[in-house]
Amino acid sequence: MNDITQALSNLEAWLETMRVPGGYGGPVVHWWQNCLAYTGPGYDWRYEGIIAGYVTLWQRTGNSAWLDKARCAGDDLLGAQLPGGNFRASAFELNPYPGGTPHEAAADVGLLLLSRALRAAGSENWNRYAETAERNLRSFYIGRLWDNDAQLFVDNRSLPSFVPNKACTIVEALILLSELQGSNELIESYALPTLRQVVSMQRRDNGLLKGAFAQAQIRNRVVEKYFPYYVARCIPALVQTYRLTREQQWLDAAMAARDFILSVTEESGLLPQVVYLKGMNRWPQWLAPLGDCLRAVKMLDEYMPVADVSRTEAALLAGQVPSGGFATARGFDSQVSARQEPRTDFRDLVCVSGWNDKVFRFLAGRAHLEADLPLPNLAPFRTKCTVKKQPASWEEDYRGIRLRIGSQTAYSWEKGQLWASKLAPVVMWK
């Protein structure tokens, strides 16, 4: 039994501990903001990886129990759709607000992958999941975020803005829906024009940034920040579009993006958080989100020399904690200070459903599955950390998570509950 297969089994068992009434919950930590008080279900991009992972397990093992779990996750999304087409609590680090981008499109991707799998399995009700995704895509993305003059999806209707990685997630959903419907109308009208805008924001010079996509364009001004993680999120849409159209420009853009990611990968296998025109900020370096980066890089193995990602895979697997989840990052403590040797901040240690889904999806396609998964092997996780330079301790088990500073509890969440039971001011960031 290899390490990846056992890691996948442990992760799947951990995901089950993150179920709350209505879906997958838990706190969120992110580069942009944290969501620590609300711990209820988030109908955001966590469902992309969770559904995709379970569908992959069903496809690879033939065990219908995995497809049942994918359907259960799809039912969560069906129950969360609002009358206008949005999903409740779809904003990830901004939850419990609706209207999150790219999160609703990512949830649509999950629903459409489920629809395709159920149709292949001969299920009679496969189409209701596709209909839910189509309602969101047409009413929210096309109806409210499509700018026909600019031929792109804006990120915010009140602010002229374009974010390539978010646009690429929309493109993925549109391609899946088009394939299910047997029509190219959505691809021709929305997906291809959007991708042309994405590719226009790719660096073509021969420096360190070659192949990277700028983070955003706001009021026609390019935001010259290049996040390797978000560059990776652009690759699947480009590859899928190439497979559909056989137009070389899409594959060339994807390969250049892969080269950028590989070029900035450190000896540790980890990636810097953001690369600027001059210099970079290494911290925090993602752990669980590496699942998306690895999946994107491996998608291109059939088109160019196979990438050696062994160091990054090893770094990812080393991020799994005894309770079964994968830690979010290394170096939140140095996000601003850029310390060379960051202290272990408690945010590093939080295992987040909406990051772990990315590991789950990657490992489901990577593990050696001669038979089904082995039994999980979980244990309580306890370790030292810091909170704003104060020594602290972090604990997670199947019952919940706790952060203690001395004898005082600074943060506590009992799994299954919709809100944290303890949230001290010291853990809040502006």
ZABA-721844 format. One record per residue (C-alpha): residue number from 1; y, z, x. Coordinates in pm, 1 decimal. Layout:
<r NUM, <Y, Z, X>> ...
***
This chain:
<r 1, <0.0, 0.0, 0.0>> <r 2, <325.5, -107.6, 166.5>> <r 3, <649.9, 89.3, 173.5>> <r 4, <832.2, -155.4, -53.4>> <r 5, <573.8, -125.8, -330.5>> <r 6, <579.3, 253.9, -324.0>> <r 7, <958.2, 252.1, -311.1>> <r 8, <960.7, 29.1, -619.8>> <r 9, <725.2, 262.6, -806.9>> <r 10, <937.6, 564.5, -718.9>> <r 11, <1254.9, 385.2, -823.8>> <r 12, <1108.3, 279.0, -1158.0>> <r 13, <1010.2, 639.6, -1228.1>> <r 14, <1361.3, 754.0, -1133.8>> <r 15, <1515.0, 502.0, -1374.7>> <r 16, <1317.5, 667.3, -1653.8>> <r 17, <1484.7, 999.4, -1570.4>> <r 18, <1822.1, 830.8, -1622.7>> <r 19, <1755.8, 749.5, -1987.0>> <r 20, <1996.2, 919.4, -2227.3>> <r 21, <2024.8, 861.9, -2602.7>> <r 22, <2102.1, 490.7, -2636.9>> <r 23, <2032.1, 369.7, -2285.5>> <r 24, <2064.8, 430.2, -1912.6>> <r 25, <2327.4, 684.5, -1814.3>> <r 26, <2450.8, 899.7, -1530.7>> <r 27, <2768.1, 925.4, -1322.1>> <r 28, <2925.1, 630.1, -1138.8>> <r 29, <3088.9, 622.0, -797.1>> <r 30, <3260.8, 306.4, -675.1>> <r 31, <3512.6, 177.5, -422.1>> <r 32, <3771.8, 140.9, -696.1>> <r 33, <3722.7, 453.5, -904.7>> <r 34, <3461.9, 708.6, -1012.0>> <r 35, <3328.9, 795.6, -1356.5>> <r 36, <3193.7, 1147.7, -1328.5>> <r 37, <3274.6, 1308.9, -1664.3>> <r 38, <3117.1, 1047.4, -1893.1>> <r 39, <2745.2, 1020.5, -1819.8>> <r 40, <2632.1, 847.1, -2137.8>> <r 41, <2485.4, 497.1, -2149.9>> <r 42, <2682.4, 224.1, -1981.1>> <r 43, <2626.1, -120.7, -2127.5>> <r 44, <2743.3, -289.7, -1811.2>> <r 45, <2588.6, -473.8, -1517.9>> <r 46, <2315.2, -211.7, -1484.4>> <r 47, <2132.6, -401.2, -1759.3>> <r 48, <2132.0, -722.7, -1557.0>> <r 49, <1911.0, -575.5, -1286.1>> <r 50, <1705.5, -346.9, -1506.9>> <r 51, <1602.9, -625.0, -1745.0>> <r 52, <1554.2, -876.9, -1463.1>> <r 53, <1341.5, -627.8, -1269.6>> <r 54, <1113.2, -554.0, -1563.7>> <r 55, <1080.2, -923.4, -1650.1>> <r 56, <985.7, -994.8, -1288.0>> <r 57, <723.3, -719.5, -1291.9>> <r 58, <575.3, -866.0, -1610.8>> <r 59, <570.6, -1215.7, -1461.0>> <r 60, <405.0, -1098.1, -1140.6>> <r 61, <149.1, -855.9, -1284.0>> <r 62, <83.8, -984.0, -1635.0>> <r 63, <119.7, -626.7, -1760.7>> <r 64, <288.3, -646.9, -2101.8>> <r 65, <411.9, -288.9, -2065.3>> <r 66, <681.1, -416.6, -1829.7>> <r 67, <796.6, -675.7, -2081.3>> <r 68, <807.9, -399.4, -2342.6>> <r 69, <1041.5, -202.1, -2116.9>> <r 70, <1262.4, -506.8, -2071.0>> <r 71, <1272.1, -546.5, -2449.1>> <r 72, <1362.9, -178.4, -2488.9>> <r 73, <1659.2, -231.8, -2253.3>> <r 74, <1758.7, -541.8, -2450.1>> <r 75, <1748.6, -338.5, -2770.5>> <r 76, <1994.8, -95.7, -2609.5>> <r 77, <2242.6, -381.2, -2574.0>> <r 78, <2182.1, -508.1, -2926.4>> <r 79, <2268.9, -164.1, -3058.5>> <r 80, <2582.3, -145.0, -2842.2>> <r 81, <2748.3, -469.6, -2950.3>> <r 82, <3073.5, -425.4, -3138.8>> <r 83, <3179.8, -645.8, -3432.7>> <r 84, <3412.7, -848.5, -3209.3>> <r 85, <3136.3, -931.9, -2964.0>> <r 86, <3213.2, -681.6, -2687.3>> <r 87, <2979.1, -402.7, -2580.6>> <r 88, <3060.2, -33.9, -2594.3>> <r 89, <3105.3, 143.4, -2259.6>> <r 90, <3085.2, -176.7, -2057.8>> <r 91, <3344.1, -99.7, -1790.0>> <r 92, <3121.1, 81.0, -1533.1>> <r 93, <3357.1, 298.2, -1326.0>> <r 94, <3605.6, 287.5, -1616.3>> <r 95, <3354.0, 385.8, -1884.5>> <r 96, <3336.3, 455.9, -2173.0>> <r 97, <3575.5, 166.2, -2240.4>> <r 98, <3458.0, -175.9, -2367.5>> <r 99, <3550.0, -519.3, -2232.6>> <r 100, <3436.8, -474.6, -1872.6>> <r 101, <3433.9, -779.1, -1646.1>> <r 102, <3198.8, -892.9, -1494.1>> <r 103, <2988.8, -632.8, -1667.5>> <r 104, <2954.9, -787.6, -2009.4>> <r 105, <2861.2, -1124.0, -1858.9>> <r 106, <2602.0, -948.4, -1643.0>> <r 107, <2459.8, -780.0, -1953.7>> <r 108, <2445.2, -1129.0, -2109.1>> <r 109, <2246.6, -1250.2, -1807.4>> <r 110, <1996.0, -971.9, -1871.1>> <r 111, <1969.4, -1059.1, -2239.7>> <r 112, <1919.5, -1427.6, -2165.6>> <r 113, <1653.0, -1361.0, -1903.1>> <r 114, <1477.0, -1145.9, -2162.0>> <r 115, <1504.7, -1420.7, -2424.6>> <r 116, <1352.8, -1673.7, -2187.1>> <r 117, <1065.6, -1439.4, -2101.6>> <r 118, <994.2, -1353.5, -2464.2>> <r 119, <995.6, -1719.4, -2560.8>> <r 120, <748.0, -1791.0, -2281.3>> <r 121, <532.0, -1504.0, -2410.6>> <r 122, <531.7, -1653.6, -2761.5>> <r 123, <739.8, -1378.6, -2920.6>> <r 124, <885.7, -1470.9, -3259.2>> <r 125, <1212.1, -1275.7, -3219.8>> <r 126, <1316.7, -1394.2, -2871.9>> <r 127, <1628.0, -1563.6, -3008.4>> <r 128, <1806.3, -1249.3, -3129.0>> <r 129, <1874.0, -1145.6, -2770.0>> <r 130, <2014.2, -1489.4, -2689.8>> <r 131, <2227.0, -1477.7, -3003.6>> <r 132, <2374.9, -1143.4, -2895.9>> <r 133, <2462.4, -1286.7, -2554.3>> <r 134, <2608.3, -1602.3, -2708.2>> <r 135, <2824.8, -1396.9, -2944.8>> <r 136, <2973.3, -1214.7, -2646.2>> <r 137, <3019.0, -1528.4, -2436.7>> <r 138, <3185.5, -1726.6, -2713.1>> <r 139, <3402.1, -1455.8, -2866.7>> <r 140, <3505.7, -1262.6, -2555.3>> <r 141, <3485.2, -1491.2, -2255.1>> <r 142, <3551.6, -1831.6, -2410.4>> <r 143, <3756.0, -1703.5, -2702.5>> <r 144, <3981.8, -1463.8, -2514.5>> <r 145, <3954.8, -1517.4, -2139.1>> <r 146, <3932.5, -1896.1, -2104.5>> <r 147, <4254.0, -2055.4, -1980.0>> <r 148, <4226.6, -2418.9, -2079.9>> <r 149, <4531.2, -2526.1, -1881.0>> <r 150, <4405.0, -2371.2, -1557.6>> <r 151, <4040.3, -2453.6, -1639.2>> <r 152, <3910.4, -2107.2, -1549.9>> <r 153, <3827.7, -1765.7, -1691.5>> <r 154, <4108.5, -1518.0, -1633.6>> <r 155, <4014.5, -1158.7, -1561.3>> <r 156, <4289.3, -1016.2, -1776.8>> <r 157, <4458.0, -1201.5, -2059.9>> <r 158, <4788.8, -1023.6, -2002.7>> <r 159, <4791.2, -1102.1, -1629.5>> <r 160, <4724.0, -1448.8, -1483.2>> <r 161, <4432.8, -1364.1, -1258.0>> <r 162, <4107.5, -1509.9, -1131.7>> <r 163, <3824.7, -1321.0, -959.6>> <r 164, <3554.5, -1547.7, -807.6>> <r 165, <3262.2, -1305.8, -818.0>> <r 166, <3329.3, -1220.1, -1181.0>> <r 167, <3365.0, -1586.8, -1269.2>> <r 168, <3031.5, -1660.5, -1102.4>> <r 169, <2857.5, -1403.1, -1320.5>> <r 170, <2997.1, -1580.9, -1627.5>> <r 171, <2866.9, -1910.2, -1487.9>> <r 172, <2518.4, -1761.5, -1446.8>> <r 173, <2518.8, -1654.5, -1811.6>> <r 174, <2645.3, -1993.7, -1931.6>> <r 175, <2373.1, -2175.6, -1737.7>> <r 176, <2100.4, -1954.3, -1883.5>> <r 177, <2231.8, -1998.8, -2236.9>> <r 178, <2258.7, -2374.7, -2189.7>> <r 179, <1900.1, -2394.1, -2066.8>> <r 180, <1776.1, -2200.8, -2368.7>> <r 181, <1971.7, -2426.7, -2604.4>> <r 182, <1884.6, -2749.6, -2425.7>> <r 183, <2249.3, -2855.1, -2404.5>> <r 184, <2491.2, -2911.2, -2115.1>> <r 185, <2807.0, -2864.5, -2323.7>> <r 186, <2886.1, -2515.1, -2193.5>> <r 187, <2812.9, -2620.2, -1836.5>> <r 188, <3035.1, -2927.3, -1846.8>> <r 189, <3318.7, -2759.8, -2038.0>> <r 190, <3331.6, -2419.3, -1868.4>> <r 191, <3083.6, -2354.7, -1586.1>> <r 192, <3161.8, -2650.7, -1359.2>> <r 193, <3542.9, -2627.7, -1389.8>> <r 194, <3517.8, -2255.6, -1313.5>> <r 195, <3302.3, -2312.1, -1005.6>> <r 196, <3548.8, -2568.9, -875.7>> <r 197, <3812.8, -2294.8, -883.6>> <r 198, <3573.3, -2056.3, -706.4>> <r 199, <3503.9, -2303.1, -426.1>> <r 200, <3876.5, -2369.4, -385.1>> <r 201, <3908.8, -2004.3, -277.6>> <r 202, <3646.8, -2024.7, -2.8>> <r 203, <3762.8, -2003.5, 359.4>> <r 204, <3682.9, -2318.6, 557.0>> <r 205, <3836.9, -2231.8, 893.0>> <r 206, <3613.8, -2147.4, 1189.2>> <r 207, <3706.7, -1781.6, 1222.3>> <r 208, <3522.2, -1468.2, 1114.6>> <r 209, <3609.2, -1532.5, 751.4>> <r 210, <3454.0, -1879.3, 734.7>> <r 211, <3252.6, -1908.4, 411.9>> <r 212, <3400.8, -1599.0, 246.3>> <r 213, <3563.1, -1602.0, -95.9>> <r 214, <3894.5, -1425.8, -142.7>> <r 215, <3877.4, -1127.0, -372.5>> <r 216, <4117.8, -1263.4, -633.3>> <r 217, <4412.7, -1478.5, -722.1>> <r 218, <4692.4, -1308.1, -914.8>> <r 219, <4993.4, -1503.8, -1042.0>> <r 220, <4887.5, -1792.5, -815.6>> <r 221, <4887.5, -1565.3, -510.1>> <r 222, <4558.1, -1532.2, -324.0>> <r 223, <4459.3, -1172.9, -250.2>> <r 224, <4346.7, -1203.8, 111.8>> <r 225, <4074.3, -942.5, 101.3>> <r 226, <3713.1, -1044.4, 157.0>> <r 227, <3440.0, -811.6, 34.7>> <r 228, <3094.1, -914.5, 162.2>> <r 229, <2929.7, -763.7, -146.0>> <r 230, <3139.1, -973.9, -381.0>> <r 231, <3081.4, -1282.7, -169.5>> <r 232, <2708.1, -1222.9, -220.3>> <r 233, <2761.2, -1198.4, -596.5>> <r 234, <2893.7, -1558.1, -590.2>> <r 235, <2583.2, -1711.0, -433.2>> <r 236, <2335.0, -1710.2, -727.2>> <r 237, <2564.5, -1913.2, -953.6>> <r 238, <2621.6, -2168.4, -678.5>> <r 239, <2249.8, -2203.1, -607.4>> <r 240, <2162.8, -2231.1, -975.0>> <r 241, <2430.6, -2496.2, -1024.3>> <r 242, <2296.1, -2693.7, -729.3>> <r 243, <1944.7, -2680.1, -872.9>> <r 244, <2081.3, -2806.0, -1202.1>> <r 245, <2312.3, -3082.1, -1075.5>> <r 246, <2175.5, -3156.9, -724.1>> <r 247, <2538.5, -3186.4, -611.7>> <r 248, <2557.4, -3089.5, -244.8>> <r 249, <2897.8, -2919.0, -266.9>> <r 250, <2750.1, -2620.3, -450.4>> <r 251, <2471.2, -2570.2, -199.1>> <r 252, <2712.2, -2610.8, 92.0>> <r 253, <2936.9, -2339.0, -53.1>> <r 254, <2642.0, -2105.5, -103.4>> <r 255, <2512.4, -2162.8, 250.0>> <r 256, <2856.1, -2099.1, 398.7>> <r 257, <2879.3, -1775.5, 201.0>> <r 258, <2539.5, -1669.3, 331.9>> <r 259, <2648.1, -1743.6, 687.6>> <r 260, <2954.5, -1521.7, 639.5>> <r 261, <2741.3, -1232.4, 514.7>> <r 262, <2499.5, -1264.4, 805.4>> <r 263, <2784.0, -1292.7, 1056.2>> <r 264, <2942.9, -962.8, 953.1>> <r 265, <2614.7, -771.3, 925.7>> <r 266, <2615.8, -488.7, 1178.8>> <r 267, <2333.2, -386.5, 1410.3>> <r 268, <2252.0, -113.7, 1159.7>> <r 269, <2186.4, -379.6, 895.3>> <r 270, <2483.9, -257.7, 693.0>> <r 271, <2793.2, -452.4, 591.7>> <r 272, <3161.1, -364.1, 620.3>> <r 273, <3325.7, -288.5, 288.9>> <r 274, <3613.3, -534.1, 325.6>> <r 275, <3732.1, -784.5, 588.2>> <r 276, <4102.7, -862.0, 610.6>> <r 277, <4289.0, -1142.9, 782.5>> <r 278, <4327.9, -901.9, 1070.9>> <r 279, <4065.7, -633.1, 1103.0>> <r 280, <3836.2, -467.4, 851.2>> <r 281, <3751.8, -142.7, 675.6>> <r 282, <3386.5, -59.4, 730.8>> <r 283, <3372.5, 228.7, 485.1>> <r 284, <3199.4, 299.9, 265.5>> <r 285, <2905.2, 84.7, 365.6>> <r 286, <2688.7, 13.0, 62.3>> <r 287, <2323.5, 115.0, 44.5>> <r 288, <2192.6, 57.2, -310.0>> <r 289, <2420.1, -244.6, -367.2>> <r 290, <2247.2, -413.6, -71.7>> <r 291, <1982.4, -517.8, -323.9>> <r 292, <2222.9, -784.5, -452.4>> <r 293, <2313.7, -896.7, -100.4>> <r 294, <1952.4, -932.4, 5.5>> <r 295, <1855.4, -1118.0, -309.6>> <r 296, <2143.7, -1362.6, -264.3>> <r 297, <2063.9, -1428.9, 101.1>> <r 298, <1692.1, -1482.4, 30.8>> <r 299, <1769.7, -1734.2, -245.3>> <r 300, <1872.0, -1978.9, 26.7>> <r 301, <1559.4, -1951.3, 241.1>> <r 302, <1417.7, -2271.4, 89.5>> <r 303, <1724.2, -2471.8, 191.5>> <r 304, <1800.3, -2353.0, 544.8>> <r 305, <1633.4, -2154.9, 824.1>> <r 306, <1493.4, -1828.5, 690.3>> <r 307, <1734.3, -1541.9, 747.9>> <r 308, <1610.1, -1237.6, 935.1>> <r 309, <1716.6, -956.5, 705.0>> <r 310, <1470.3, -699.4, 837.4>> <r 311, <1745.1, -463.8, 956.4>> <r 312, <1919.2, -473.9, 620.4>> <r 313, <1591.8, -423.9, 432.7>> <r 314, <1515.2, -125.1, 656.6>> <r 315, <1862.3, 18.9, 595.6>> <r 316, <1816.0, -23.5, 220.7>> <r 317, <1474.7, 143.7, 214.5>> <r 318, <1608.0, 430.5, 426.8>> <r 319, <1860.5, 494.8, 149.9>> <r 320, <1594.7, 607.2, -98.5>> <r 321, <1597.4, 981.4, -159.3>> <r 322, <1295.5, 1197.5, -254.0>> <r 323, <1394.1, 1205.2, -622.7>> <r 324, <1329.3, 828.6, -636.7>> <r 325, <1676.2, 677.3, -656.8>> <r 326, <1874.8, 508.1, -383.0>> <r 327, <2193.9, 663.6, -249.1>> <r 328, <2507.4, 462.7, -312.5>> <r 329, <2663.8, 439.1, 31.2>> <r 330, <2742.2, 578.9, 370.6>> <r 331, <3099.3, 672.2, 453.5>> <r 332, <3298.9, 746.0, 137.2>> <r 333, <3459.6, 1021.1, 345.5>> <r 334, <3614.3, 749.8, 565.4>> <r 335, <3733.7, 515.6, 292.0>> <r 336, <4094.9, 591.0, 385.7>> <r 337, <4076.8, 760.0, 726.0>> <r 338, <3834.8, 506.3, 887.0>> <r 339, <3660.4, 778.8, 1089.0>> <r 340, <3409.8, 635.1, 1335.2>> <r 341, <3146.3, 894.4, 1238.6>> <r 342, <3205.7, 985.6, 875.3>> <r 343, <3087.4, 1309.5, 726.8>> <r 344, <2836.0, 1281.5, 442.2>> <r 345, <3047.7, 1290.6, 128.1>> <r 346, <2877.7, 1385.6, -196.9>> <r 347, <2971.6, 1045.2, -340.1>> <r 348, <2748.6, 883.1, -79.6>> <r 349, <2451.1, 1068.7, -225.0>> <r 350, <2497.7, 994.8, -594.8>> <r 351, <2219.2, 769.4, -723.2>> <r 352, <2386.6, 543.5, -980.0>> <r 353, <2197.6, 347.4, -1246.7>> <r 354, <2439.0, 55.9, -1207.9>> <r 355, <2373.6, 30.0, -834.4>> <r 356, <2003.8, 107.8, -840.5>> <r 357, <1935.3, -174.4, -1084.9>> <r 358, <2021.9, -411.1, -800.1>> <r 359, <1758.6, -253.2, -576.3>> <r 360, <1509.7, -259.6, -863.0>> <r 361, <1559.3, -632.2, -919.8>> <r 362, <1527.4, -713.7, -550.5>> <r 363, <1221.1, -499.0, -487.9>> <r 364, <1046.6, -627.5, -802.0>> <r 365, <1054.2, -974.0, -649.2>> <r 366, <978.5, -860.2, -296.0>> <r 367, <697.4, -605.6, -330.2>> <r 368, <333.2, -698.5, -271.0>> <r 369, <177.4, -672.7, -614.6>> <r 370, <-192.3, -750.6, -576.2>> <r 371, <-238.6, -508.5, -864.5>> <r 372, <11.2, -306.0, -1063.7>> <r 373, <241.6, -41.8, -918.2>> <r 374, <95.3, 271.0, -760.3>> <r 375, <168.6, 610.7, -907.4>> <r 376, <517.0, 738.7, -820.6>> <r 377, <564.0, 1016.7, -570.8>> <r 378, <885.9, 1205.9, -646.7>> <r 379, <1022.4, 1537.1, -522.3>> <r 380, <1346.7, 1735.4, -561.9>> <r 381, <1623.6, 1623.7, -328.4>> <r 382, <1844.6, 1879.2, -155.6>> <r 383, <2084.3, 1817.2, 132.7>> <r 384, <2413.8, 1925.6, 285.9>> <r 385, <2733.6, 1728.5, 230.2>> <r 386, <3109.3, 1769.4, 207.4>> <r 387, <3370.0, 1757.9, -68.1>> <r 388, <3719.8, 1690.9, 64.5>> <r 389, <3621.4, 1838.7, 401.6>> <r 390, <3461.6, 2147.8, 243.2>> <r 391, <3093.9, 2214.5, 322.9>> <r 392, <2879.0, 2171.2, 13.2>> <r 393, <2521.8, 2107.9, -99.2>> <r 394, <2379.4, 1835.6, -322.7>> <r 395, <2069.6, 1857.2, -539.9>> <r 396, <1886.6, 1614.5, -768.1>> <r 397, <1558.1, 1645.5, -954.1>> <r 398, <1418.2, 1515.3, -1281.9>> <r 399, <1631.1, 1768.0, -1474.8>> <r 400, <1972.8, 1687.3, -1334.3>> <r 401, <2215.1, 1684.2, -1043.0>> <r 402, <2426.9, 1965.4, -901.9>> <r 403, <2697.8, 1992.1, -638.9>> <r 404, <2763.6, 2339.8, -502.7>> <r 405, <3040.6, 2468.9, -280.2>> <r 406, <2923.3, 2804.9, -156.5>> <r 407, <2796.9, 2994.3, -459.4>> <r 408, <3009.7, 2794.5, -704.3>> <r 409, <2894.6, 2486.8, -896.0>> <r 410, <3152.4, 2209.2, -859.7>> <r 411, <2964.0, 1940.8, -1049.2>> <r 412, <2662.6, 1942.9, -1276.5>> <r 413, <2492.5, 1693.0, -1503.8>> <r 414, <2183.3, 1772.4, -1703.6>> <r 415, <1991.7, 1448.0, -1742.4>> <r 416, <1983.2, 1325.2, -2098.5>> <r 417, <2331.3, 1456.0, -2175.9>> <r 418, <2626.9, 1227.4, -2246.1>> <r 419, <2881.2, 1429.0, -2049.6>> <r 420, <2879.8, 1632.6, -1730.7>> <r 421, <2847.6, 2003.5, -1799.5>> <r 422, <3066.1, 2099.6, -1501.4>> <r 423, <3346.6, 1899.8, -1340.8>> <r 424, <3567.2, 2103.8, -1107.6>> <r 425, <3908.3, 1965.7, -1001.4>> <r 426, <3794.8, 1943.3, -640.5>> <r 427, <3561.7, 1650.6, -716.2>> <r 428, <3830.5, 1443.2, -887.4>> <r 429, <4006.4, 1165.6, -697.5>> <r 430, <4332.0, 1000.8, -797.5>> 
***
